[in-house]
Amino acid sequence: MDKIPANKHQDADCMTEVENFPICAGADEVMYHITQPSDKKFCCKKGQIGVIPLSGYTGICRDASSPPAASLLATVVSMSMRRVDKC
């Protein structure tokens, strides 16, 4: 049986990079920040808006054509364009 080549980054601790420089997976996504019920960031596709959940979720994406009350809108944040080479 062939051995799987070792990943040169397998021992890298990337949690700091992920937490300090968050990005969305897709270029068509927008990052939002909420502080309630917990301090989290989450992403929604363009055409959707980030909504603060009433309970139990990190954040909810909702179609922008039917926005909720202003008090439930999550804050848009800019994403870091920093490339993480070690992870």
Z-matrix of the N, CA and C atoms (Angstrom, degrees):
N
C 1 1.446
C 2 1.525 1 109.00
N 3 1.325 2 115.68 1 133.67
C 4 1.461 3 120.79 2 178.78
C 5 1.519 4 110.09 3 -73.55
N 6 1.321 5 114.88 4 142.27
C 7 1.459 6 119.56 5 175.56
C 8 1.520 7 109.27 6 -81.69
N 9 1.294 8 115.82 7 144.15
C 10 1.460 9 121.18 8 175.73
C 11 1.519 10 107.64 9 -79.30
N 12 1.336 11 117.86 10 128.09
C 13 1.469 12 119.67 11 -179.72
C 14 1.527 13 111.15 12 -58.84
N 15 1.307 14 115.30 13 140.55
C 16 1.473 15 120.21 14 179.56
C 17 1.522 16 109.92 15 -67.51
N 18 1.307 17 115.43 16 138.57
C 19 1.458 18 121.22 17 175.42
C 20 1.521 19 107.15 18 -78.00
N 21 1.328 20 116.66 19 124.39
C 22 1.464 21 119.38 20 -176.89
C 23 1.526 22 112.48 21 -64.77
N 24 1.342 23 116.40 22 -15.25
C 25 1.457 24 119.96 23 -178.23
C 26 1.526 25 112.84 24 -106.55
N 27 1.304 26 117.91 25 8.30
C 28 1.457 27 119.32 26 -172.05
C 29 1.522 28 113.62 27 -63.04
N 30 1.304 29 118.10 28 -24.88
C 31 1.459 30 119.73 29 -179.13
C 32 1.529 31 112.67 30 -95.67
N 33 1.312 32 117.45 31 -0.98
C 34 1.466 33 120.52 32 -178.78
C 35 1.522 34 110.21 33 -71.19
N 36 1.313 35 115.79 34 135.18
C 37 1.463 36 120.69 35 175.04
C 38 1.520 37 107.11 36 -92.42
N 39 1.320 38 116.29 37 104.57
C 40 1.465 39 121.38 38 -173.66
C 41 1.515 40 113.36 39 -97.46
N 42 1.316 41 118.64 40 0.55
C 43 1.456 42 120.80 41 -175.43
C 44 1.530 43 111.47 42 -59.96
N 45 1.316 44 118.22 43 -40.34
C 46 1.460 45 121.16 44 179.28
C 47 1.520 46 110.67 45 -61.55
N 48 1.332 47 116.70 46 -43.63
C 49 1.466 48 120.90 47 179.06
C 50 1.519 49 110.92 48 -63.10
N 51 1.315 50 116.91 49 -44.13
C 52 1.465 51 121.50 50 -178.46
C 53 1.521 52 110.68 51 -64.56
N 54 1.315 53 117.24 52 -43.36
C 55 1.463 54 120.64 53 -177.96
C 56 1.527 55 112.87 54 -72.98
N 57 1.335 56 117.42 55 -36.94
C 58 1.459 57 120.63 56 -175.01
C 59 1.525 58 114.02 57 -88.54
N 60 1.323 59 116.82 58 -21.56
C 61 1.460 60 120.73 59 -177.92
C 62 1.527 61 110.07 60 -133.28
N 63 1.333 62 117.51 61 62.01
C 64 1.465 63 119.86 62 -176.45
C 65 1.525 64 112.08 63 -70.61
N 66 1.321 65 116.24 64 145.34
C 67 1.455 66 122.22 65 174.67
C 68 1.521 67 108.14 66 -139.47
N 69 1.300 68 115.83 67 156.73
C 70 1.466 69 121.01 68 175.17
C 71 1.525 70 108.69 69 -82.64
N 72 1.301 71 116.27 70 155.98
C 73 1.458 72 121.17 71 -178.01
C 74 1.522 73 112.92 72 -68.52
N 75 1.330 74 117.14 73 -36.43
C 76 1.457 75 120.10 74 -176.41
C 77 1.513 76 113.12 75 -111.95
N 78 1.330 77 115.55 76 150.19
C 79 1.460 78 120.55 77 179.29
C 80 1.525 79 111.60 78 -68.08
N 81 1.325 80 116.91 79 -17.59
C 82 1.477 81 120.98 80 -179.04
C 83 1.521 82 111.85 81 -94.99
N 84 1.326 83 117.63 82 20.51
C 85 1.458 84 121.44 83 -178.30
C 86 1.529 85 111.80 84 -113.43
N 87 1.320 86 115.00 85 155.11
C 88 1.458 87 123.17 86 179.38
C 89 1.528 88 107.51 87 -120.16
N 90 1.327 89 116.94 88 136.72
C 91 1.461 90 120.71 89 -179.41
C 92 1.529 91 110.34 90 -92.43
N 93 1.328 92 115.01 91 139.38
C 94 1.462 93 123.01 92 178.18
C 95 1.528 94 109.22 93 -124.15
N 96 1.332 95 114.63 94 156.74
C 97 1.469 96 121.51 95 178.92
C 98 1.521 97 109.00 96 -127.74
N 99 1.322 98 115.08 97 135.79
C 100 1.468 99 120.73 98 173.43
C 101 1.514 100 108.81 99 -128.56
N 102 1.309 101 116.14 100 153.13
C 103 1.465 102 120.21 101 176.46
C 104 1.527 103 111.90 102 -114.09
N 105 1.314 104 116.81 103 -11.41
C 106 1.464 105 120.87 104 179.18
C 107 1.526 106 108.96 105 -129.86
N 108 1.270 107 123.24 106 134.63
C 109 1.461 108 127.45 107 4.91
C 110 1.525 109 113.86 108 -77.58
N 111 1.344 110 118.44 109 -10.54
C 112 1.457 111 121.23 110 175.63
C 113 1.530 112 108.34 111 -147.88
N 114 1.312 113 116.19 112 163.36
C 115 1.467 114 121.93 113 -177.84
C 116 1.526 115 108.89 114 -81.95
N 117 1.338 116 117.05 115 100.08
C 118 1.462 117 121.53 116 -174.92
C 119 1.517 118 111.45 117 -140.38
N 120 1.330 119 115.01 118 158.47
C 121 1.456 120 122.41 119 170.67
C 122 1.521 121 107.42 120 -116.73
N 123 1.344 122 115.67 121 147.14
C 124 1.462 123 120.13 122 177.66
C 125 1.514 124 108.39 123 -151.12
N 126 1.310 125 117.02 124 165.17
C 127 1.459 126 121.70 125 -175.23
C 128 1.526 127 111.60 126 -119.98
N 129 1.329 128 114.75 127 146.07
C 130 1.465 129 122.48 128 174.92
C 131 1.523 130 107.53 129 -129.60
N 132 1.315 131 116.35 130 150.22
C 133 1.459 132 120.54 131 176.12
C 134 1.522 133 109.47 132 -70.05
N 135 1.329 134 116.22 133 152.56
C 136 1.462 135 120.07 134 175.86
C 137 1.519 136 107.99 135 -57.56
N 138 1.333 137 116.13 136 141.21
C 139 1.454 138 121.00 137 -175.32
C 140 1.515 139 111.82 138 96.52
N 141 1.328 140 115.31 139 -7.99
C 142 1.461 141 121.55 140 175.46
C 143 1.521 142 107.94 141 -117.19
N 144 1.320 143 116.18 142 162.25
C 145 1.461 144 121.08 143 175.96
C 146 1.525 145 109.17 144 -125.53
N 147 1.322 146 114.82 145 150.65
C 148 1.455 147 120.68 146 178.28
C 149 1.517 148 110.80 147 -83.26
N 150 1.323 149 115.31 148 133.33
C 151 1.459 150 121.68 149 -177.29
C 152 1.518 151 109.24 150 -123.08
N 153 1.323 152 115.80 151 138.77
C 154 1.462 153 121.70 152 175.60
C 155 1.527 154 107.81 153 -72.71
N 156 1.318 155 117.62 154 125.66
C 157 1.462 156 119.64 155 -179.62
C 158 1.526 157 111.38 156 -73.10
N 159 1.300 158 116.29 157 151.78
C 160 1.465 159 119.67 158 175.86
C 161 1.517 160 110.41 159 -72.87
N 162 1.329 161 116.82 160 -31.28
C 163 1.466 162 120.99 161 174.75
C 164 1.521 163 109.81 162 -170.80
N 165 1.308 164 115.93 163 153.92
C 166 1.442 165 122.70 164 166.07
C 167 1.507 166 120.82 165 78.66
N 168 1.311 167 120.49 166 -7.19
C 169 1.450 168 120.18 167 -177.60
C 170 1.517 169 110.46 168 -126.04
N 171 1.339 170 115.11 169 160.25
C 172 1.458 171 119.79 170 175.81
C 173 1.511 172 110.01 171 -69.83
N 174 1.293 173 118.03 172 -45.19
C 175 1.457 174 124.21 173 179.71
C 176 1.507 175 108.80 174 -175.06
N 177 1.297 176 116.21 175 160.69
C 178 1.455 177 121.27 176 -177.08
C 179 1.520 178 108.26 177 -124.96
N 180 1.316 179 116.70 178 136.94
C 181 1.463 180 121.85 179 175.22
C 182 1.521 181 107.57 180 -99.90
N 183 1.329 182 114.73 181 132.72
C 184 1.458 183 120.13 182 -176.49
C 185 1.527 184 108.91 183 -133.46
N 186 1.308 185 116.74 184 146.50
C 187 1.449 186 121.44 185 179.15
C 188 1.529 187 109.62 186 -56.65
N 189 1.316 188 116.55 187 131.20
C 190 1.461 189 121.58 188 -175.86
C 191 1.525 190 113.19 189 -67.29
N 192 1.321 191 116.97 190 -16.06
C 193 1.463 192 119.12 191 -179.30
C 194 1.529 193 112.72 192 -75.34
N 195 1.330 194 116.85 193 -12.39
C 196 1.468 195 119.80 194 176.89
C 197 1.525 196 109.85 195 -133.61
N 198 1.337 197 116.50 196 70.64
C 199 1.465 198 120.16 197 -175.86
C 200 1.530 199 112.65 198 -68.26
N 201 1.332 200 116.10 199 151.68
C 202 1.461 201 120.70 200 176.46
C 203 1.525 202 110.48 201 -81.96
N 204 1.299 203 116.37 202 -176.36
C 205 1.460 204 121.29 203 174.37
C 206 1.530 205 109.35 204 -57.48
N 207 1.313 206 116.37 205 145.84
C 208 1.464 207 121.40 206 -177.62
C 209 1.532 208 112.57 207 -55.07
N 210 1.312 209 117.31 208 -31.50
C 211 1.468 210 120.64 209 -179.09
C 212 1.526 211 112.59 210 -68.43
N 213 1.336 212 117.37 211 -13.72
C 214 1.464 213 120.90 212 -179.68
C 215 1.525 214 113.39 213 -102.41
N 216 1.329 215 117.52 214 1.77
C 217 1.461 216 120.24 215 -179.89
C 218 1.519 217 110.95 216 -78.20
N 219 1.324 218 115.69 217 133.32
C 220 1.457 219 120.99 218 175.18
C 221 1.530 220 108.62 219 -78.72
N 222 1.311 221 116.68 220 160.39
C 223 1.458 222 122.68 221 -178.27
C 224 1.524 223 110.55 222 -87.65
N 225 1.328 224 117.05 223 130.97
C 226 1.466 225 121.29 224 175.40
C 227 1.528 226 108.13 225 -74.66
N 228 1.319 227 117.08 226 135.19
C 229 1.461 228 121.64 227 177.05
C 230 1.523 229 109.47 228 -125.96
N 231 1.304 230 116.12 229 153.40
C 232 1.461 231 119.53 230 177.79
C 233 1.524 232 108.90 231 -84.73
N 234 1.310 233 114.52 232 148.34
C 235 1.457 234 120.15 233 179.53
C 236 1.515 235 109.77 234 -96.78
N 237 1.302 236 115.04 235 148.42
C 238 1.455 237 120.78 236 175.35
C 239 1.533 238 108.47 237 -73.65
N 240 1.290 239 116.10 238 139.06
C 241 1.458 240 119.65 239 175.72
C 242 1.529 241 110.08 240 -98.39
N 243 1.317 242 115.91 241 14.41
C 244 1.447 243 121.85 242 -179.14
C 245 1.523 244 109.71 243 -67.94
N 246 1.293 245 115.80 244 132.67
C 247 1.453 246 120.81 245 178.14
C 248 1.511 247 108.45 246 -90.38
N 249 1.306 248 116.43 247 134.23
C 250 1.454 249 121.37 248 -179.55
C 251 1.517 250 107.93 249 -103.51
N 252 1.316 251 117.55 250 101.45
C 253 1.452 252 121.38 251 -176.16
C 254 1.522 253 114.10 252 -83.06
N 255 1.317 254 116.68 253 -26.09
C 256 1.452 255 117.95 254 -174.47
C 257 1.520 256 113.59 255 -83.22
N 258 1.299 257 118.15 256 -9.34
C 259 1.465 258 120.18 257 -175.86
C 260 1.514 259 112.72 258 -107.17
